[in-house]
Amino acid sequence: MKIQNSTLRLKSFQEMSLAPQLLVALDKMAITIPTDVQSQTIPVGLTAADLIAIAQTGSGKTLAFALPILTALESKPGSRALVLAPSREMAQQIYKVFEQLTTESPITASLVIGGIPSAKQINGLKKNPRLIVGTPGRLNDHLQNNKLLLQNVEIVVIDEADRMLDVGFAPQLKNIQSTMRGKRQTMMFSASFGQAVESLAKVFMNSDAFMIRSAQAEEPVASLQQKILFIDKKMKEDRLLDELNATKGSVIVFTGSQHSCETVGEYLKEYGYSTNLIHGGLSQGQRNRVIRDFREGKTRVLVATDLLARGLDVPHVEHVINFDLPFQSEDFLHRIGRTARAGRGGTAITFVTWSDFKMYQKVKVYLQSAEEIKVDPTFSFLDRSKKFDPTKKQEVLKKSEGPKKNATKKTFKKSTSVPARKNKFKRS
């Protein structure tokens, strides 16, 4: 596959030959200047060429494909478009952007995701909407009963292509591709570009696709301040309280598993924090309610798994805390991309424990300018080549802490809105 580099770049939406009503919609949304990825991608997208765009999370990728799609649909009434995202939350967010852009347009759209009654989706799809936004899994379910569902689809967008492959959507994507006929344009967006993404591009794209790479692609945004805390695992919960007490504004705390998410969430509630949690074990209705409360500021702290690392655009997120490191290094970039979005500032704090050496080496590329703090004075990564003796570590810790009789009890600020309760969690 031969990939061409694009040099097109326009500095205003007025230069881009967009449908007139889109310029009105952008004005209502108070969006006046295109971001870097938008200024490069939209001109190529409007030529109907296949393209791969590699850009930072929070860089405005949704508008980068939404505006070319809607301009094309307005100019060709019989055409249709399909946008695929790896999660329900991301698909919902994309769908809302399209809703904002089409308030003055007759273009119809359907959202196809899990957690919404199937009958409602089937009725909507029977009307042959011009635009379908959904997840590959649920779209495949509908294709089983309607092989002509994607008839006349001439534009396909695969958002977060790297994540699509991480969560195992490759078979569904290939099945979707096999049901479509005729010439079409494919636009693929990703935070990183590797062999897996390239192999997916070969399935969906022509051999002369354009590559657009943002100057800061695969890097944290410049307005983000980062801090690494090298810490003993048993100290993490206490330190989390310290960090929350020292910050103002909304916070997302990322954990590594559903169990950790629930444990940390309940722990913070015990200390009176306005906290909610979200993971894949919740129903779609519960997940929607949690995100809505967080957007509206009803909840200050949101404890989440990597379900929320991508696809959440909440303008007021001031801080991200990586309580656990992720299982995929790319997810780390998406986690910290939940704050410092669209030119705003933000902070990201990352806890690193003795056993995190392998993943820490992978995410260090995103932590080049981070402040490093040894919370645990005896911190050192475990030597996996030797059998670990926990008693030796305890001896070192006892020496560093000094005699117990000199120790002072640690206190934490509690929210006055929640009555104090007996802490059911064992403290170290």
C-alpha positions as CSV (number, residue, x, y, z in Angstrom):
1,M,0.0,0.0,0.0
2,K,1.4,3.4,-1.0
3,I,0.6,6.2,1.4
4,Q,0.9,9.8,0.2
5,N,1.7,12.7,2.5
6,S,-0.7,15.6,2.3
7,T,0.6,19.2,2.4
8,L,-2.9,20.9,2.1
9,R,-3.6,23.2,5.0
10,L,-6.3,25.9,5.2
11,K,-6.5,28.3,8.1
12,S,-10.2,29.1,8.2
13,F,-13.5,27.2,7.7
14,Q,-14.6,29.9,5.2
15,E,-11.8,28.8,2.9
16,M,-12.9,25.1,2.9
17,S,-15.9,25.2,0.6
18,L,-18.2,23.7,3.3
19,A,-22.0,23.7,3.0
20,P,-23.2,27.1,4.0
21,Q,-25.4,25.8,6.8
22,L,-22.4,24.2,8.4
23,L,-20.7,27.6,8.8
24,V,-23.8,28.8,10.6
25,A,-23.8,25.8,12.9
26,L,-20.1,26.3,13.7
27,D,-20.8,29.9,14.6
28,K,-23.6,28.8,17.0
29,M,-21.1,26.3,18.5
30,A,-18.6,29.2,19.0
31,I,-16.0,27.4,16.8
32,T,-14.2,29.9,14.7
33,I,-10.6,28.6,14.0
34,P,-9.8,25.1,12.8
35,T,-7.4,23.0,14.8
36,D,-4.2,21.7,13.2
37,V,-5.8,18.3,12.3
38,Q,-8.9,20.0,11.0
39,S,-7.0,22.4,8.8
40,Q,-5.1,19.5,7.2
41,T,-7.8,16.8,7.1
42,I,-10.9,18.7,5.9
43,P,-9.5,19.9,2.5
44,V,-8.4,16.3,1.7
45,G,-11.7,14.9,3.0
46,L,-13.6,17.2,0.7
47,T,-11.8,15.7,-2.4
48,A,-13.3,12.3,-1.6
49,A,-9.8,10.8,-1.3
50,D,-9.1,8.0,1.2
51,L,-7.1,9.3,4.2
52,I,-5.4,8.2,7.4
53,A,-5.2,10.9,10.1
54,I,-2.9,10.5,13.1
55,A,-3.5,13.1,15.7
56,Q,-3.6,13.7,19.5
57,T,-6.6,12.9,21.5
58,G,-8.6,16.1,22.1
59,S,-7.4,17.7,18.9
60,G,-10.8,18.0,17.2
61,K,-10.9,14.8,15.1
62,T,-14.7,14.6,15.2
63,L,-15.2,17.8,13.3
64,A,-12.3,16.8,10.9
65,F,-14.5,14.1,9.5
66,A,-18.0,15.4,10.3
67,L,-17.7,18.5,8.2
68,P,-16.5,16.7,5.0
69,I,-19.2,14.1,5.4
70,L,-22.1,16.5,5.8
71,T,-20.9,18.7,2.9
72,A,-20.8,15.6,0.7
73,L,-24.3,14.4,1.8
74,E,-25.7,17.9,1.1
75,S,-24.2,17.9,-2.4
76,K,-25.3,14.4,-3.3
77,P,-28.8,13.6,-1.9
78,G,-28.7,9.9,-2.7
79,S,-25.5,9.2,-0.8
80,R,-25.1,7.9,2.7
81,A,-22.3,7.7,5.3
82,L,-21.2,5.3,8.1
83,V,-19.1,6.3,11.2
84,L,-17.8,3.5,13.4
85,A,-16.4,4.0,16.9
86,P,-15.0,1.4,19.4
87,S,-17.3,2.3,22.4
88,R,-20.8,3.3,23.0
89,E,-19.8,6.5,24.8
90,M,-17.6,7.5,21.9
91,A,-20.4,6.8,19.3
92,Q,-22.9,8.8,21.4
93,Q,-20.5,11.7,21.6
94,I,-19.9,11.7,17.8
95,Y,-23.7,11.5,17.2
96,K,-24.2,14.5,19.4
97,V,-21.8,16.5,17.3
98,F,-23.6,15.6,14.2
99,E,-26.9,16.6,15.8
100,Q,-25.4,20.1,16.6
101,L,-24.2,20.4,13.0
102,T,-27.5,19.4,11.4
103,T,-30.0,21.5,13.3
104,E,-30.9,23.4,10.0
105,S,-30.4,20.3,7.7
106,P,-32.9,17.6,6.6
107,I,-30.1,14.9,6.8
108,T,-31.4,12.0,9.0
109,A,-29.2,10.0,11.3
110,S,-29.4,6.8,13.4
111,L,-27.3,5.8,16.5
112,V,-26.6,2.0,16.5
113,I,-25.1,0.9,19.8
114,G,-25.7,-1.6,22.6
115,G,-27.9,-0.6,25.5
116,I,-30.6,1.0,23.4
117,P,-33.8,-1.1,22.7
118,S,-33.2,-3.1,19.5
119,A,-36.7,-2.4,18.2
120,K,-36.2,1.3,18.3
121,Q,-33.0,1.0,16.3
122,I,-34.6,-1.3,13.8
123,N,-37.4,1.1,13.2
124,G,-34.9,3.9,12.7
125,L,-32.8,1.9,10.3
126,K,-35.8,1.0,8.2
127,K,-36.2,4.6,7.2
128,N,-32.8,4.4,5.5
129,P,-31.1,7.2,7.4
130,R,-28.4,9.2,5.5
131,L,-26.0,8.8,8.3
132,I,-25.3,5.8,10.7
133,V,-23.1,6.2,13.7
134,G,-22.4,3.1,15.7
135,T,-20.2,0.4,17.1
136,P,-19.1,-2.5,14.9
137,G,-20.6,-5.2,17.2
138,R,-24.1,-3.8,17.2
139,L,-24.0,-2.9,13.5
140,N,-23.1,-6.5,12.7
141,D,-26.1,-7.7,14.7
142,H,-28.4,-5.6,12.4
143,L,-26.6,-6.8,9.3
144,Q,-27.6,-10.4,10.1
145,N,-31.2,-9.5,9.4
146,N,-30.7,-6.8,6.8
147,K,-28.0,-7.4,4.2
148,L,-28.9,-4.2,2.4
149,L,-28.5,-2.0,5.5
150,L,-25.4,-0.3,4.1
151,Q,-26.7,0.1,0.5
152,N,-25.5,3.4,-1.1
153,V,-23.0,4.1,1.7
154,E,-20.3,6.1,-0.1
155,I,-18.3,7.4,2.9
156,V,-16.9,5.3,5.8
157,V,-15.1,6.6,8.9
158,I,-13.3,4.4,11.3
159,D,-12.5,6.4,14.4
160,E,-9.9,5.3,16.9
161,A,-8.7,2.6,14.6
162,D,-5.9,1.5,16.9
163,R,-8.5,0.9,19.7
164,M,-10.8,-1.0,17.4
165,L,-8.1,-3.6,17.0
166,D,-7.1,-3.6,20.6
167,V,-10.7,-4.6,21.6
168,G,-11.0,-7.3,18.9
169,F,-13.2,-5.6,16.4
170,A,-11.2,-6.7,13.3
171,P,-13.5,-9.5,12.3
172,Q,-16.6,-7.3,12.6
173,L,-14.9,-4.5,10.6
174,K,-14.0,-7.0,7.8
175,N,-17.6,-8.3,7.7
176,I,-19.0,-4.8,7.4
177,Q,-16.6,-4.1,4.6
178,S,-17.6,-7.2,2.7
179,T,-21.3,-6.2,2.7
180,M,-20.7,-2.9,1.0
181,R,-20.6,-2.5,-2.8
182,G,-19.4,0.2,-5.2
183,K,-16.9,3.0,-4.9
184,R,-16.6,4.8,-1.6
185,Q,-14.3,7.0,0.4
186,T,-12.7,5.8,3.7
187,M,-11.3,8.0,6.4
188,M,-9.4,6.4,9.3
189,F,-8.5,8.3,12.4
190,S,-6.1,7.0,15.1
191,A,-3.8,8.2,17.9
192,S,-1.0,6.0,16.6
193,F,0.0,4.3,13.4
194,G,1.5,0.8,13.4
195,Q,1.5,-2.4,11.5
196,A,-2.0,-3.4,12.8
197,V,-3.6,-0.1,11.7
198,E,-1.8,-0.3,8.4
199,S,-3.2,-3.8,7.8
200,L,-6.7,-2.6,8.5
201,A,-6.1,0.3,6.1
202,K,-5.2,-2.2,3.3
203,V,-8.6,-3.9,3.8
204,F,-10.7,-0.7,3.6
205,M,-8.7,1.7,1.5
206,N,-7.4,2.3,-2.0
207,S,-3.7,1.9,-2.6
208,D,-3.1,5.7,-2.9
209,A,-4.5,6.9,0.4
210,F,-3.3,10.1,2.0
211,M,-1.5,10.2,5.3
212,I,-2.0,13.2,7.6
213,R,0.1,13.3,10.7
214,S,-0.3,16.1,13.2
215,A,3.0,17.8,14.3
216,Q,2.3,16.7,17.9
217,A,0.8,13.3,17.1
218,E,1.4,10.6,19.7
219,E,2.6,13.2,22.2
220,P,0.9,14.8,25.3
221,V,-0.3,18.3,24.6
222,A,2.0,21.1,25.7
223,S,-0.5,22.6,28.2
224,L,-0.5,19.4,30.3
225,Q,1.6,19.4,33.5
226,Q,2.5,15.9,34.7
227,K,3.8,14.4,37.9
228,I,5.1,10.8,38.7
229,L,4.8,9.4,42.2
230,F,7.0,6.4,42.9
231,I,5.1,4.8,45.7
232,D,4.5,1.6,47.6
233,K,1.3,-0.1,46.7
234,K,0.0,0.1,50.3
235,M,0.5,3.8,50.3
236,K,-1.6,4.5,47.2
237,E,-5.0,5.1,48.8
238,D,-3.7,7.5,51.4
239,R,-1.8,9.4,48.8
240,L,-4.9,9.6,46.6
241,L,-6.6,11.4,49.4
242,D,-3.7,13.8,49.7
243,E,-3.8,14.6,46.0
244,L,-7.6,15.2,46.0
245,N,-7.3,17.4,49.0
246,A,-4.7,19.5,47.2
247,T,-6.7,20.0,44.1
248,K,-9.7,21.9,43.0
249,G,-12.1,21.1,40.2
250,S,-13.1,17.8,38.6
251,V,-11.0,14.7,38.6
252,I,-10.9,11.4,36.7
253,V,-9.2,8.6,38.6
254,F,-8.2,5.8,36.2
255,T,-7.9,2.2,37.6
256,G,-6.7,-1.0,36.0
257,S,-9.7,-3.2,36.5
258,Q,-13.4,-3.3,37.4
259,H,-12.5,-4.6,40.9
260,S,-10.0,-1.8,41.5
261,C,-12.5,0.7,40.2
262,E,-15.2,-0.4,42.7
263,T,-12.7,-0.6,45.6
264,V,-11.3,2.9,45.0
265,G,-14.8,4.4,44.3
266,E,-16.2,3.1,47.6
267,Y,-13.1,4.1,49.5
268,L,-13.5,7.7,48.4
269,K,-17.2,7.7,49.2
270,E,-16.2,6.6,52.7
271,Y,-14.2,9.8,53.1
272,G,-17.1,12.0,51.9
273,Y,-16.0,12.8,48.4
274,S,-18.6,13.5,45.7
275,T,-17.7,10.4,43.8
276,N,-19.1,8.1,41.1
277,L,-17.6,5.2,39.2
278,I,-18.0,3.7,35.7
279,H,-16.9,0.5,34.1
280,G,-18.0,-2.1,31.6
281,G,-20.1,-4.0,34.2
282,L,-22.7,-1.2,34.4
283,S,-25.8,-1.0,32.2
284,Q,-25.9,1.6,29.4
285,G,-28.5,3.5,31.3
286,Q,-26.2,3.6,34.4
287,R,-23.2,4.6,32.4
288,N,-25.1,7.4,30.7
289,R,-26.3,8.7,34.0
290,V,-22.8,8.7,35.5
291,I,-21.4,10.6,32.6
292,R,-24.3,13.1,32.6
293,D,-23.8,13.8,36.3
294,F,-20.1,14.3,35.8
295,R,-20.6,16.7,32.8
296,E,-23.1,18.7,34.8
297,G,-20.7,19.0,37.8
298,K,-22.9,17.0,40.1
299,T,-20.0,14.7,40.7
300,R,-16.5,16.0,41.3
301,V,-14.5,12.7,41.2
302,L,-15.1,10.0,38.6
303,V,-13.4,6.7,39.1
304,A,-13.1,4.8,35.8
305,T,-11.5,1.9,33.9
306,D,-10.1,2.4,30.5
307,L,-13.6,2.2,29.1
308,L,-13.5,6.0,29.6
309,A,-10.0,6.6,28.4
310,R,-11.3,7.4,24.9
311,G,-14.4,9.1,23.8
312,L,-15.1,11.4,26.7
313,D,-15.0,15.1,26.0
314,V,-15.8,17.0,29.2
315,P,-14.5,20.6,29.0
316,H,-14.1,21.0,32.8
317,V,-11.8,18.1,33.6
318,E,-8.9,19.7,35.5
319,H,-7.1,16.7,36.7
320,V,-6.4,13.0,35.8
321,I,-4.9,10.6,38.3
322,N,-3.6,7.3,37.1
323,F,-4.1,5.2,40.2
324,D,-3.1,2.1,38.3
325,L,-1.2,1.9,35.0
326,P,-3.1,0.7,32.0
327,F,-2.6,-2.7,30.2
328,Q,-2.0,-1.0,26.8
329,S,0.6,1.8,26.7
330,E,-1.5,3.7,24.1
331,D,-4.3,3.9,26.6
332,F,-2.1,6.0,28.8
333,L,-1.9,8.8,26.2
334,H,-5.7,8.7,25.9
335,R,-6.1,8.8,29.7
336,I,-4.1,12.0,30.1
337,G,-5.8,13.4,27.0
338,R,-9.0,13.7,29.0
339,T,-7.6,16.9,30.5
340,A,-5.8,19.9,28.9
341,R,-8.1,19.7,25.9
342,A,-8.6,22.4,23.2
343,G,-5.8,24.6,24.5
344,R,-6.8,24.5,28.1
345,G,-4.5,23.6,30.9
346,G,-4.6,20.5,33.1
347,T,-2.6,18.1,35.3
348,A,-2.0,14.4,35.2
349,I,-0.6,12.4,38.2
350,T,0.7,8.9,37.7
351,F,1.2,6.4,40.5
352,V,4.1,3.9,39.8
353,T,4.7,1.0,42.2
354,W,7.5,-1.5,42.7
355,S,5.9,-4.0,40.3
356,D,5.1,-1.6,37.5
357,F,8.5,-1.7,35.8
358,K,7.5,-3.3,32.5
359,M,4.5,-1.0,31.8
360,Y,6.4,2.0,33.1
361,Q,9.1,1.5,30.5
362,K,6.4,1.6,27.8
363,V,4.7,4.7,29.0
364,K,7.8,6.7,29.8
365,V,7.7,8.2,26.3
366,Y,4.6,10.1,27.4
367,L,6.3,11.3,30.6
368,Q,9.4,13.0,29.4
369,S,8.8,16.4,31.1
370,A,7.0,15.0,34.2
371,E,8.1,15.9,37.7
372,E,9.3,12.8,39.6
373,I,8.7,12.3,43.3
374,K,9.7,9.4,45.5
375,V,6.9,9.1,47.9
376,D,8.4,5.8,49.1
377,P,12.0,6.6,50.1
378,T,13.1,3.1,49.6
379,F,11.5,2.8,46.1
380,S,13.1,0.5,43.6
381,F,11.6,-1.7,40.9
382,L,11.4,-5.4,41.6
383,D,14.1,-7.6,40.1
384,R,12.0,-10.3,38.4
385,S,15.0,-12.4,37.9
386,K,15.2,-13.0,41.7
387,K,12.6,-14.4,44.0
388,F,11.0,-11.5,45.9
389,D,11.1,-11.7,49.7
390,P,8.4,-9.3,51.1
391,T,9.9,-9.5,54.6
392,K,13.0,-7.7,53.5
393,K,11.0,-4.8,52.2
394,Q,9.1,-4.6,55.4
395,E,12.4,-4.4,57.3
396,V,13.6,-1.5,55.1
397,L,10.3,0.3,55.5
398,K,10.4,0.0,59.3
399,K,13.9,1.5,59.4
400,S,12.8,4.4,57.2
401,E,9.7,5.1,59.2
402,G,11.4,5.2,62.6
403,P,9.9,4.0,65.9
404,K,6.2,3.7,66.0
405,K,5.9,5.7,69.2
406,N,6.9,8.8,67.2
407,A,4.4,8.3,64.5
408,T,1.5,10.7,64.2
409,K,-1.9,9.8,63.0
410,K,-2.7,11.1,59.6
411,T,-5.9,13.2,59.1
412,F,-7.8,14.0,56.0
413,K,-10.2,16.7,55.1
414,K,-13.7,15.3,54.7
415,S,-16.6,16.8,52.9
416,T,-19.1,18.5,55.2
417,S,-22.0,17.4,53.0
418,V,-21.6,13.7,53.9
419,P,-21.7,12.5,57.5
420,A,-18.6,10.8,58.8
421,R,-18.8,7.0,58.8
422,K,-16.6,4.3,60.1
423,N,-14.1,3.4,57.5
424,K,-14.5,-0.3,56.5
425,F,-11.3,-0.4,54.6
426,K,-8.1,-1.4,56.2
427,R,-5.5,1.4,56.2
428,S,-1.8,0.8,56.0
